[in-house]
């Protein structure tokens, strides 16, 4: 999984608008790649009022998937929302929009304002284009669906061309979840709502490494705040015990006194 800094650099570096939108949705909304490529405009709430009131959101209730004939038979009719025309004759698989595998994958995720505005720009370009109108948010220039392998290939190309560590696109969802856990101080339930995991334990188990990072920091902080002062002689380890220049000058002055004057000075100091 990339660091947040690497993601920040990568999303600025890409000149591929389609890939950029996919990366932003994976990170900001913790979306799976099939959920991103299966997103349709009726499930994107990005009107001016929604953005102004921080209520812009996406409704995740379907995914794009390539399935073979056997899988098509096993899927119930109500689970297949749309079958896209095949691009090749005698093709044994079909691209479909279908319902998610689990009920918890159906969810609403609120959009950061910046990502909502990116989608507004994408919508304007969409409305101004004459192509196959499948109402897909993520689409090829001719309007056809974007298979997950296309996004994966473009993402790998971005990594290789910019010397970034080559990671899978799905790792952006992991990065998103870990970042949100840290941002919310470990609020597992709110993060689970974004990721669509069926069990909260999935979040804590899969991303325990992120949580452990904070625990390691806690150990370092305890070492600095407590154990580094454990052997201090003073009763108040937080008290400033630094020797100032005036203290040093007074010490030198005392050293220069005669034995009689030193004795008199100490007597007066004790009386005070």
RAZI-V540603 format. One record per backbone hydrogen bond with DSSP energy under -0.5 kcal/mol. CO is the residue of the C=O (numbers start at 0). NH is the residue of the N-H. If there is no record, write none. Layout:
co=CO nh=NH
co=CO nh=NH
//
This chain:
co=2 nh=6
co=3 nh=7
co=4 nh=8
co=5 nh=9
co=6 nh=10
co=7 nh=11
co=8 nh=12
co=9 nh=13
co=14 nh=16
co=15 nh=19
co=16 nh=20
co=17 nh=21
co=18 nh=22
co=19 nh=23
co=20 nh=24
co=21 nh=25
co=22 nh=26
co=23 nh=27
co=24 nh=28
co=24 nh=30
co=25 nh=29
co=31 nh=35
co=32 nh=36
co=33 nh=37
co=33 nh=63
co=35 nh=38
co=38 nh=136
co=38 nh=137
co=39 nh=42
co=40 nh=43
co=42 nh=44
co=42 nh=58
co=43 nh=45
co=44 nh=56
co=46 nh=50
co=47 nh=51
co=48 nh=52
co=49 nh=54
co=49 nh=55
co=50 nh=53
co=55 nh=110
co=56 nh=44
co=57 nh=59
co=57 nh=108
co=58 nh=60
co=59 nh=106
co=62 nh=97
co=64 nh=66
co=64 nh=95
co=66 nh=93
co=67 nh=71
co=68 nh=72
co=69 nh=73
co=70 nh=74
co=75 nh=78
co=75 nh=79
co=76 nh=79
co=78 nh=80
co=78 nh=98
co=81 nh=83
co=81 nh=96
co=87 nh=90
co=91 nh=68
co=93 nh=66
co=94 nh=83
co=95 nh=64
co=95 nh=97
co=96 nh=80
co=96 nh=81
co=97 nh=62
co=101 nh=104
co=102 nh=105
co=104 nh=106
co=106 nh=59
co=108 nh=57
co=111 nh=115
co=112 nh=116
co=113 nh=117
co=114 nh=118
co=115 nh=119
co=116 nh=120
co=117 nh=121
co=118 nh=122
co=119 nh=123
co=120 nh=124
co=121 nh=125
co=122 nh=126
co=123 nh=127
co=125 nh=128
co=128 nh=130
co=131 nh=133
co=134 nh=40
co=136 nh=138
co=137 nh=145
co=139 nh=142
co=141 nh=131
co=143 nh=139
co=144 nh=146
co=146 nh=149
co=146 nh=150
co=147 nh=151
co=148 nh=152
co=149 nh=153
co=150 nh=154
co=151 nh=155
co=152 nh=156
co=153 nh=157
co=154 nh=158
co=155 nh=159
co=156 nh=160
co=157 nh=161
co=158 nh=163
co=159 nh=162
co=164 nh=166
co=167 nh=170
co=168 nh=171
co=169 nh=172
co=169 nh=173
co=170 nh=174
co=171 nh=175
co=172 nh=176
co=173 nh=177
co=174 nh=178
co=175 nh=179
co=176 nh=180
co=177 nh=181
co=178 nh=182
co=179 nh=183
co=180 nh=185
co=181 nh=184
co=185 nh=187
co=186 nh=190
co=187 nh=191
co=188 nh=192
co=189 nh=193
co=190 nh=193
co=190 nh=194
co=191 nh=195
co=191 nh=196
co=198 nh=201
co=198 nh=202
co=199 nh=202
co=199 nh=203
co=200 nh=204
co=201 nh=205
co=202 nh=206
co=204 nh=207
co=206 nh=209
co=206 nh=210
co=207 nh=211
co=208 nh=212
co=209 nh=213
co=210 nh=214
co=211 nh=215
co=212 nh=216
co=213 nh=217
co=214 nh=218
co=215 nh=219
co=216 nh=220
co=217 nh=221
co=218 nh=222
co=219 nh=223
co=220 nh=224
co=221 nh=225
co=221 nh=226
co=222 nh=227
co=225 nh=228
co=226 nh=229
co=228 nh=231
co=234 nh=236
co=235 nh=238
co=238 nh=240
co=243 nh=247
co=244 nh=248
co=245 nh=249
co=246 nh=250
co=247 nh=251
co=248 nh=252
co=249 nh=253
co=250 nh=254
co=251 nh=255
co=253 nh=256
co=257 nh=261
co=258 nh=262
co=259 nh=263
co=260 nh=264
co=261 nh=265
co=262 nh=266
co=263 nh=267
co=264 nh=268
co=265 nh=269
co=266 nh=270
co=267 nh=271
//
